[in-house]
């Protein structure tokens, strides 16, 4: 199976259904299989999964047209690793990458645990995060599973190391494109900017230069949702996001007056996530 990191391009998408967050296990949400007549759409298998306690979305993508059916997970959570692996096994996929959009403060990542359970899985995060991982990404890098690839866009502001993964614009990639925005853009909101090297000025610039410049039909899939939403589009957020539609100075004022509580998991999650989600590791361990 050929998977690689290389320089930048852009990418794809599926249909939508609403669901209730009441059940942790009602997580197999959608697939783009058969959503388009193009062969590029039929190669992508996509699932959006939900972890209830931290309201975190994990995303599973795979190229099912490839003999190995290579797959990746974006923002896995330690508490739902067994669920994710069960689904991957049921679908006959081969997990290649466990990726994070940033160092999370509200949950422990599942990447380290996945590495202990699936030989050969590579942990992936941005170089700017300062975290441990097998592979470090920089702006313009590209992550491939089979013939499907995700391009890396730096979107710091929530944390200094945030990135957004965007599917490709090429004719052989599923369309419309998808943007996995982490906490940079939430549906009708955005991540806080008052810890982990956050900056409201930087977040505003990141979103407007790296996300709102994508085609308006690009699907936005965030790392979290607290109101029952699953997916938005660039066009929707450009028109309706109550924070990011403002001018920069108004946005900075909004962010500085949120008065949010100290994250209850931050003192556990951040140290763990800086070492792939495993805190007590042998010195020789390869993370």
Buried (B, 14 or more C-beta within 10 A) or exposed (E): EEBEBEEBBBBBBBEBEEBEBEEBEEBBBBBBBEBBEEEBBBBBBBBBBBBBEBBBBBBBBBBBBBEBBBBBBBBBBBBBBEBBBEBBEEBEBBBBBBBBBBBBBBBBBBBBBBBEEBEEBBBBBBBBBBBBBBBBBBBEBBBBBBBBBBBBBBBBBBBBBBBBBBBBBBEEBBBBBBBBBBBBBBBBBBBBBBBBBBBBBBBBBBBBEBBBEBBEEBBBBBBBBEEEBBBBBBBBBBEEBEBBEBEEEEBBEBBEEEEEEEBEBBEBBBEBBBBBBBEEBEEEBEB
